[in-house]
Amino acid sequence: MEYPIWQLTTFGGGFFIALVSVIHVFIAHFAVGGGLFLPYFETMAARENSPALLEYVKKHTRFFLLLTMVLGGMTGVGIWYTISVIAPDATSSLIHTFVFAWATEWVFFLAEIIALLIYYYKFDSMNRRDHLIVGWLYFAFAWLSLFLINGIIGYMLTPGGWLETRDFWQGFFNPSFWPSLFFRTFMAFMIAGLFGFLTAHRIMDEAVREKVYRACARWTVVPVVLALLSGWWYFSVLPPQALERLSLTAARITSFYHLVPIIGVALFVLGAIMMIRLPKEARVALSLILFVLGFGFIGSFEFLREAARKPYVIHGYMYSNQIRVQDVPRLNRSGLLASAKWVRADVSDTMAAGEKLFQLQCASCHSIGGPMNDIMPLTEKYPVVGMDAKLSGMGKIASMMPKYIGTKEERLALATYIVDGLHGGKPENEVFVGKDLPFEVPPFDREKDEYVLLAWNNLGMHCISDSYSEWVLLPPANDIWAQLIKRGDKPQVVTENVKLTYTVEPGFEKPADRSTFWKHVKSLFGAQPPDNVGLSGNGMSGELHLHKTLNSFEASLIPVEPYPEEGGYNPYPIFTVEARNATTGELLAVTKTVAPTATEMGCKNCHGGPWRVDNLAGISQVSGRDVLKSHDRLSNTELVKAAAAGNPMLCQKCHPDPVLNAKGQPELLNLPAAIHGLHANFLSGRGSEACEFCHPNRPDGPTKCLRGVHAQADIGCVRCHGYLEDHALSLLKYEKEKGKAGAERLMKNLEPRYAKSVAGINPRLPWMQEPDCRTCHTDPGSKPDRKTSLGFNTWTEGGDKLYRLSLDKAGKMMCIACHNSPHANYPAVNKYGRNRDNLGPLQYQDNPRAIGAKGNCGVCHLKEVKDNVHHLGRKPYSGEGDPESYVDPER
């Protein structure tokens, strides 16, 4: 923020730092280990009076001098140059925090140079004792340089108490100081042995060459064992977040995490083999292999150290994009562009602002089309809305990257630049203009007909996931309910000696002919799927069974899908329900209702891929597979592997879910809590549009889940369910109180919006505890205030108190029978025909309002009704006295 941007594209993402530093670190460790290697072998040569061995030491010294002082010095300067222009704020912090440590290290480095030059150029002219003293002095200065640099480098990953005190010594002698010092020292000795192998091949005296081989082998195998042990010590002191990042099985860093011990074992085994007398050619080949393994060993360790530090460049103090943690609240308020001193861009110029924001926020770690963390394949799948959501949730669930920093407007500009600027844009959703599909309203003669048959779907919208080859969130399983009323002065709900049946409209009879769901049923549900789940794919006609408690009939788990035989997408197939005398077969009444079933689930918004059907709905295999990839990455699962083997997963196999009465794995979050908790971290700060990202309710889409009277009154999702953050917290809080550890991970970055704190959110069990109608509808004779009424945070006591399972105050009629399904309460407006949801009211009262509204009590009652016969108001009917004359005492 304080320095100009060095604008890199292809070679961004730390490419130059990685290129220079890995080479330098390898040579720098050789400079330390070789400092002991030289006097050790010179002492051996002097003790054995071996001119050949002494000549080897002299030649090795020349090689050592050229490599460490020339290439090592150049790469050392190169590191300073690259970090100062690529990470200037972090470099400034290192200098200002450890200025005297650096000064001391440079003194030691100067002493190293002088000692090594004397050691080489006076190799033959100094007496052996003094010459060895110079050699030992070089090693002491080199190791002290390592001692000092180790403290500074270690502070970047484990600053410890420095974060609170800013004390030099607490930063220097940080938690990883000692294990890192031992690890690097042993690694330096090992590397010295590897370089010894390379130069030993030129020894002409076979006996001396054999002696050096065996000595170098000991220099390899013993230090590598000690390095592995101290490496285990090192990892044990890392912050818990760092260890969590290193242990993610789906992360790229995992391969390097496992490589360190594997390479260590290989170094030990091949180093031990070098002790055996082998042909020279074999030893040359083994030496080269060992050298490459040694480079891989230190390279893997350095990669892991860098990865463990993410999302910070200095853990807990400065993010990898050079932004200090303490500055984040201010930057989120004022914006990044306004605070960056060397940037001239206004957020109104979306593409220019997005480009600068990419350099400020992303370029430290990501290149554009380059070899280091290329941003292109990582963001290829996203449209702008998905990219914006990804940025919004960045760093909240997976901590490899910092959280997005800046304003919402800047975030959208960055998302637009990545999608439209770097990728050339993504096609928008097709706008659905609506269809007026024909339907017939069954006849009803108010003067002659004895019975009224009311039928409905119990949820208003069954959302199913048709990504059957990958996973299933909810199977195709719809429910139709009905009540038969015998009209009269006191109408009666009929439940005996009647038979109710249902049939679907033509074109929907055999979904198995058009769906692959049944191919995967056993894989999804096991050996015994739920009753009536439709193993054959038929079952589109059948009988409704009596539900005695609710005086109604139901047909459950009807396997309807929104795909008619002629093709296309129709989420509102019409079912005909008939009531007959069970003894005589006489037709008593007939009605129709829709069975709403949608596959317009918005997975593609963030997971890529197209809509599966007509560019309108359905989860394509591309989208479904990417969902599994994300699950594997975040939860250490292997769902992609299972799906690829033809074994897709039903989500409720692992996650409990009351809607399917699925027990799952009890220690895991229930499915609605897991899904809403995760996605709330990416879609926070939004209104009802956050729901439309996933649920079939986007304004330009075909389904329009929320289409009832609340939608017509412009009452969106949040008035009842809360903002997505509130909704998720209510579900997660229930799970947290059950002791489920996963809840806290999803809750920690969510802030409630309808409550002052999480303590003010009332927990609830999904599907069983929902908003209570009477929270807003306190008086049946008046309408709630749309601006002040709030259904959120007052939940029904249990599943038997849900609106869709509630009876009127007389305990006979179901509320839903007259008012219709949740989200589709009469009058509903349907995109496939304005009154397609309102078949019952049109049949019985020739208007789309709730049954009995506008003075239409005569639909069932053959005498005038003066009192509020059915509505509960604030106080439900107690079950005592005459319900016909009951009046709510609070009215």
Helices and strands as residue ranges (DSSP letters): H 15-48, H 51-65, I 66-71, H 72-86, H 88-97, H 99-121, H 128-157, H 162-165, H 168-172, H 177-200, H 206-236, H 240-246, H 253-273, H 280-309, E 312-314, E 318-319, G 325-327, H 328-334, H 336-339, H 350-361, H 375-379, H 384-393, H 408-416, I 417-422, E 451-457, E 462-463, E 471-472, E 478-486, E 492-494, E 498-504, G 511-513, G 517-520, H 521-525, E 541-547, G 548-550, E 552-558, E 574-581, E 587-594, E 597-598, H 604-607, E 611-613, E 617-619, H 621-635, H 639-644, E 649-650, G 651-653, G 658-660, H 671-680, H 689-692, H 709-712, H 718-721, H 724-737, H 742-747, G 758-760, H 773-776, G 799-801, G 803-805, H 815-819, H 839-845, G 857-859, G 883-885
